[in-house]
């Protein structure tokens, strides 16, 4: 490989001598391209040696799923999806192009901490600066070299400054940033001010993140998260702070709250089962309300309760006018639809139903506002047609 450490870092230091730093750009692209060829060879060699890299790929822009790379064949990656909790290989393989492998995920597979070749890591960082969406990924790689090789610390710092358009006198420091993809803390070289922000944010979350979520759970009326969201965020807190003083002190309460959430979820299932078996619409809506009290931000429960109250209100056109037989049910549906829209403001089906409920209780102006927004903003032709038809009814 090229003497990348010297080549890149000298280019970074001397960039002001060249118009617009063009010389640095030429060096950087050359080094990055050479590193990527080396990386492709490394992947092929890993597979040949039986050390099959595992990473994530998306199909049709869906959610990333875990895969094991089995071979490099005909210029493509021969992979098998890892399924289930035990991540067992699927029966059928899948092939991906190299460009399907996102740089951020490559950074989680290619050896960094165990890689003693500083030149290779600087070249890897150069490639990440050119191709990754988040430049902090490159900083993360350079930090490994920075912390172990004092001889080139200042050169690396200058390279980072140039990439982040920092003042040449800006002092740099190592901070810690959470990597949500791989669920671990990463050390990253940033400005001293940003390093302090990262440290302060970590301390704040360690001290108060779980406490705030537990307090939110204990006060259903003021919740902004669903039960599932609170449980997920508490689990994330556990992953982030396991082994710290924060974890030791607060984890018993976190575990207790997560257990209570599971119990609430079982109760919700029971209420939903009762609702499904209720022949009377009012009784069905009341069972959904019971479930909703346990999880007041749940869009699913809001939809079930609101739609059932709307159905119970019995909207109908009588003598050319929109009316209902159960006004109190329509008004309760209005309350629930409005809560739903606070979480999902562009749900035009909900907005149309809200308009209908306003309409049948005589709040014609509010109904018109709902219909007009559906007509103007929705891309669903059927919803737009219904809104126009409803808006013609007195």
N, C-alpha and C positions, 0 to 999 in steps of 0.2 A: 504493500500500500504506500501511498504518498506519505511524506513526513508531515502529516496533517496538522499536528499540534503547532509546529513551527510555521507552516504555510498559512494556516487560518489565522492564528493569533498575531502573526506579524502583519498580515493584511488588515486585521482589525485595528492594530495600533497605528498603521501607516495610512489608513483610509483617507484621512484629511488631505494627504499629499496628492490624491487622485481626484479628478473632477467627479463629484457626486458619489465618491466611494465606488466607482465602477470596477476598479481593479479587485477590490475585496469581493464584489459580486461575482466576478469571473472565477476567482479562486474558490469561493464558497460553492458555487454550482458544480465545479469540477470535483471537489472533495465529496460533496453530497452524492453526486451520481456514482462515483467510485465506491462510496460506502454502500449504496443500495445494491450494486452488483455483488459486492461481498456478502451482504445480508442474504440475498437470494441463494447464493452458494451455501451459506451457513445453514439455512433452512433445509436445503436438500441433503446436506451432510448429516444434520440431526436426524432426519427421517431414515437415512441409510444406516445410521448407527443404532436405530431403535429407540431414540429419544424423541418421540413424536411431540412437537410443540402443540400446546392447547391454547386456543384463543376464542374470539367471538366474531361472528359474521351476521349480517342482516340479509334477509331475502325479501325482495320487492319493498325495500325501505321499511320493513317491519321491525319489531323489537329484536335486538341482538340476541343470538342464542349461542351456547357453547359448542365448539367444534374441536376435533383433534385432526391435525394435519398428518396424513399418512404418507404422502409422497409428493414430489414435484414431477408432474408428467405433462409432456407436450406444452411446456410453458405455463401450466396452470397448477393450482393447488388442489390436490385430491384429498378431500376431507370427509369425515364422518361426524354426524351430530351426536352430542353426548346428552342422553335423555334421562329424565327422572332424577330423584334426589341422589342416587348413587352414581349419576353421570355415566351410565352404561352406553357403549357405542350402539348406534342404530343399525338396523340391518342393511340399509341402503346408503351408499355414499353420495356425496355432492361435490361438484367442482366449482372453484371460484377463481376469478382473475386476480392477479396481484393487486390491482387497484381497488379491489373490494376490501382489502385489508387496511383498516383505518390506521393512520400513524399513531394515534393515541393508544391503540390496542397493541400495536407492534412494540411500543415503549414498555408495555407490561409483560412482554415475552422475551425480548432480546436481553441477554445478560448485561447488567450494569454494575451492580455492587460487587459481583464476583469477577468482573472483567478487569484485569490488570493492565490492559493496553489503553493507556490514556489517549494515544493518537486515534484509536478506533472510536472511543467515546466522544471525543471532540468532533469527529466526522459525523457520528450519529446525531449529535446535537445540531450540527449544521443542516443535516437533512431534515430534522424535525422543525427547525426554524423556517425552512422553505415550504414544508408540506403539512405540518400539523395546524389545526385551527387555533390551538391554545399555545402561545410561545412559552408558557410556564413549564410545559412538558420538556422542552429543551433545557431550560434552566435546571430542572430536576436532574437531568443527566450530567450537566456540567458541574453541578454541586458535588457529585461523587469525586470527580477529578480535583476540584477545588479543595476539598477537605483533606485529601491524602497527598497532594503534590504541592508543597509550599513554593517550589521553584517557579511555577507558572501561575500562581494564584492571581497576581496582579494582571497578567495578560488575559486570563479568563474573565476577571472582573471587567476589564476594559471591553472585551468582546460582548459581555452581557449589557454593559452600559450602551454600547453602540446599537444593539438590537432593540433596546427598550427606550431609546432616545432620552437617556438620562444625562444629566450634567456630568462632564468628565471628572468632576471632583466628588460626585455623589458617593458616599460610603455605602458599601454593600455588606450584607449580613445574611446568615442562613436562618430561614424561618421554617415552619412546619405547616404543610397544607394537606387536607384530607383528600384522598383519592377515592371517590365514591365507587368507581368502576371496580377497583380491586380491594376496596374496604381496608385501607391501611393509610397511615400517615406517611407523607413523603417530605424529605428535606429539600428545600429549594432556595436558590440564591436570588435574593431580591434586594431592593434598596433597604437601608436600615429602617426607614419610616414604615415601609410595607412589612418588614419582618416584625416590627413591633405590633402592627395591626393584626397580623396573623397570630402572634402570641396572645394578644389581648382577647381576640375572638375565641381562641381555643380555651383560655381560662374562663371567659364568660359562659361559654357553652358547657364546659365541665362543671362549673359551679351552679348554673341556673337552668340549663337546657332541660334536664329531666325534671327538675322541680316545677318549672313552668308547665310542662306537659301534664304532670300529675295534678297540679292545681286546676288545669283546664278540665281534666277528666272529672275531677271532684265537683265541678260546677257546670252541669249540662246546659243550663240556660245561656251561658256565655261562651260556649264552645265555638271554635272556628274550624275545627277538624272533625272528621268522622272517627269512629272507634278504630277502624282499620288504619287510618292515617296516624292516630296517636300511638297505636301499637307499633307500627312500622318505625316511627320516629324514635320511640323509646328503644327499640331494637338497635337502630342505628347508633343511638347514644351509647348503648352497651358495647357495641363493636368498637366505637371510637375510643372509649375511655377504660376499657378493660385493663387491669393492672395498674391503674392510677389511684391516687388518694380519693379522687371524686367517685370512682367506681366503688371502692371499698366502703365509703360512707353512705352512698345513696342507692346502691344496687338492691338492697333488700326492699326498699320502697318501690323501686322500678319493677322488680319481679312481682311484688304484691299487686301493683296496678295492672300489669299485663295479665295476671291471672284473673283479676276482676273483669277485665275486658272480655276474656274468653267466656266467662260466665254470662256476661251481658249478651254476647253473641248467641249463646245457647238459648237464652230467654227470648231473644228476638226471633229465632227460628221457631220457637213454640208459638209465639203470637202470630207469626205469619201462617203457621199451619192451621191455627184456629180461624184466622181470617179466610183462608182458602176453603175451609169447610163450612163457613157461615152462608146461609141462603139469603139472609136479610142484609141489604146493602149497608144500612146504618150500623149493624153489629160488625160487619166486615171492616168498615171504616174505623170503628172504635178500636178494633184489635190492631189495626195498622198504627193508630195513634199510640197505643200502648207500647208498640215496638219503637215508634219514633221518639218517645220520651227517653228511651235508653240511648238512642243515636240520632239526635236532632238535626245533624248536618248531612245525614245520608240522603243523597239524591234519589236512590232507589226507594227508600221508605217514604220520602216526600212525594214521589210520583205515585206510589201505590195509594197513600192516604188521600192526596189531593184528587186524583182521578176517580177514586171511589166516592168521595163526597160530591164531586161534580155529577157523577152518574146518579147518585141518590137525589140530587137537587132536581133532576129530570128537566133539563132545558128543552123547550119546545116552542114552536111557533103557534100561537093561538090568535085567531082573527087577524093575522098579518103582523102580529107583534111577538117579539122574543120574550118568553116568560119562563118561570119555573114553578114547581109545586112545593119545593122545600127551600125557602130562601136562606134559612140559617145554614143549611149544608153548602149552598153556593158561596156564602160569605166565609165559611171556614175554608173552602177550597181556595178562595182568593188569598187568604193569609198564607196558606201553604205554597201556592204557586209563586207568590212574591218572595218567600224564603228561598224557594228553589232557584229563582232567577238571580238572586244575590250570589249564588255559587256558579250559575251557568247562564250568564246574561244574554248570550246569543242563541239560546234554545228557543227557536221560533214556534215549535209545537206547543211548548209550555206557554209562550206569550199569547198564542191564539186561544188556548183554553182559558187563560186569565181574562182575555177580552170577552169571551162568551159569558163567563161568570159575572163580570161587571155588567154586561148587557142585560142579563136576565133579572138582576136585582135593581135595575133602573139607573145604573151609573153609566149613562150613554156616552158621556165625554171620555171617561176612562177607557171604555170599550173601543171607541174610535181611535184613541191613541195607540192601543195595542194593534188593532187591525192595520192602521196606516204603517206602522213600523214593519209588520210582517210583509205587507205589500211592497214596501220600499227596499227592504234589506234581505229578505229571504230568497234563496236560490231554488227553493222547493216549489215547483209549479203548482202542485196540488194544494199546499198550504196557502199560497198566494190566491188561488182560485176560491178557496173556502173563505178567506179573509174578505175578499171582495163581495162574495155573496152575503156574508153575515153583515157587512157594513151597509148593505142596502136595506136591511130589515129595520124598521122603526124601533 
